[in-house]
Amino acid sequence: MKLPVSKRVWSGAIKDLANVCKKYSSGFTGGITILSAISGRLYQSNVLISDGYVFAASHESIDGRISLKREDALKAIADSLAKGIGHVTIYEYDKSVFD
């Protein structure tokens, strides 16, 4: 899933994400891109958020062998975050992105 281009509001290590998310938890509209490494394979995950609720999610290996969407993607993303290895970028969108 490719996210719309918008204003980057934060970029950093996965281990710092929990503290940053508290700041954006209520009513946030935007996207999160996560680049991670799990068991020697590289992944890109994307989460699209509208008004604080997950609107869409994807989790894909860079080599194209694994491609997950929706709830399966969210489970894989949670696993990536738990391992704490990778990089996260958060983008904020105007609500018109969903019109």
Kinemage of the C-alpha trace (Angstrom):
@kinemage 1
@onewidth
@group {chain A} dominant
@subgroup {mainchain}
@vectorlist {calphas} color= white
{ca met a 1} P 0.000 0.000 0.000
{ca lys a 2} L 1.405 3.367 -0.957
{ca leu a 3} L 0.596 6.217 1.417
{ca pro a 4} L -0.256 9.729 0.193
{ca val a 5} L 2.590 12.231 0.388
{ca ser a 6} L 2.149 14.646 3.261
{ca lys a 7} L 3.788 16.425 6.173
{ca arg a 8} L 6.266 14.259 8.099
{ca val a 9} L 5.742 14.855 11.824
{ca trp a 10} L 8.146 12.297 13.318
{ca ser a 11} L 10.827 9.866 12.249
{ca gly a 12} L 12.861 7.584 14.488
{ca ala a 13} L 13.519 4.148 15.938
{ca ile a 14} L 10.734 1.642 16.623
{ca lys a 15} L 11.731 1.556 20.293
{ca asp a 16} L 10.696 5.219 20.643
{ca leu a 17} L 7.322 4.849 18.912
{ca ala a 18} L 5.179 4.097 21.992
{ca asn a 19} L 5.989 7.442 23.602
{ca val a 20} L 5.396 9.339 20.360
{ca cys a 21} L 2.032 7.644 19.685
{ca lys a 22} L 0.622 8.964 22.964
{ca lys a 23} L 0.945 12.448 21.489
{ca tyr a 24} L -1.033 11.503 18.366
{ca ser a 25} L -3.566 9.031 19.783
{ca ser a 26} L -6.747 11.117 19.858
{ca gly a 27} L -8.296 12.220 16.558
{ca phe a 28} L -5.094 11.748 14.555
{ca thr a 29} L -5.369 11.476 10.775
{ca gly a 30} L -2.266 10.293 8.989
{ca gly a 31} L -0.047 7.413 8.078
{ca ile a 32} L 2.732 5.384 9.632
{ca thr a 33} L 5.470 3.698 7.609
{ca ile a 34} L 7.603 1.074 9.348
{ca leu a 35} L 10.777 -0.435 7.902
{ca ser a 36} L 11.827 -3.515 9.873
{ca ala a 37} L 13.998 -6.625 9.785
{ca ile a 38} L 12.625 -9.928 11.098
{ca ser a 39} L 14.525 -13.206 10.829
{ca gly a 40} L 16.813 -11.813 8.144
{ca arg a 41} L 13.996 -10.531 5.911
{ca leu a 42} L 13.255 -6.819 5.325
{ca tyr a 43} L 9.673 -5.523 5.530
{ca gln a 44} L 7.761 -2.336 4.840
{ca ser a 45} L 4.532 -1.836 6.770
{ca asn a 46} L 2.002 0.958 6.348
{ca val a 47} L -0.920 1.964 8.537
{ca leu a 48} L -3.467 4.547 7.436
{ca ile a 49} L -5.334 6.265 10.297
{ca ser a 50} L -8.471 8.398 10.092
{ca asp a 51} L -9.657 10.295 13.167
{ca gly a 52} L -7.706 7.991 15.486
{ca tyr a 53} L -8.971 4.741 13.914
{ca val a 54} L -7.047 2.347 11.685
{ca phe a 55} L -8.444 2.675 8.170
{ca ala a 56} L -6.074 0.312 6.311
{ca ala a 57} L -2.895 -1.675 6.942
{ca ser a 58} L -0.316 -3.572 4.903
{ca his a 59} L 2.844 -5.542 5.728
{ca glu a 60} L 5.061 -6.632 2.831
{ca ser a 61} L 8.494 -8.167 2.516
{ca ile a 62} L 10.837 -6.184 0.303
{ca asp a 63} L 11.497 -9.314 -1.802
{ca gly a 64} L 7.743 -9.610 -2.509
{ca arg a 65} L 7.329 -13.086 -1.007
{ca ile a 66} L 5.036 -11.949 1.820
{ca ser a 67} L 2.128 -9.539 1.415
{ca leu a 68} L -0.439 -9.150 4.200
{ca lys a 69} L -3.415 -6.791 4.452
{ca arg a 70} L -5.940 -5.739 7.096
{ca glu a 71} L -5.986 -7.724 10.364
{ca asp a 72} L -3.200 -10.091 9.263
{ca ala a 73} L -1.016 -7.078 8.529
{ca leu a 74} L -1.786 -5.532 11.929
{ca lys a 75} L -0.720 -8.746 13.698
{ca ala a 76} L 2.556 -8.817 11.747
{ca ile a 77} L 3.141 -5.122 12.443
{ca ala a 78} L 2.606 -5.718 16.172
{ca asp a 79} L 5.251 -8.454 15.975
{ca ser a 80} L 7.647 -6.039 14.241
{ca leu a 81} L 7.078 -3.424 16.914
{ca ala a 82} L 7.585 -5.950 19.724
{ca lys a 83} L 10.994 -6.874 18.338
{ca gly a 84} L 11.974 -3.194 18.344
{ca ile a 85} L 14.270 -3.359 15.314
{ca gly a 86} L 13.581 -0.846 12.575
{ca his a 87} L 12.628 2.686 11.636
{ca val a 88} L 9.282 4.513 11.744
{ca thr a 89} L 8.024 7.628 9.974
{ca ile a 90} L 4.712 9.295 10.870
{ca tyr a 91} L 2.886 11.566 8.428
{ca glu a 92} L -0.053 13.826 9.249
{ca tyr a 93} L -2.829 14.290 6.668
{ca asp a 94} L -5.614 16.726 6.154
{ca lys a 95} L -8.945 14.905 6.527
{ca ser a 96} L -9.685 15.660 2.840
{ca val a 97} L -7.369 12.741 1.929
{ca phe a 98} L -10.318 10.452 2.700
{ca asp a 99} L -12.870 12.350 0.588
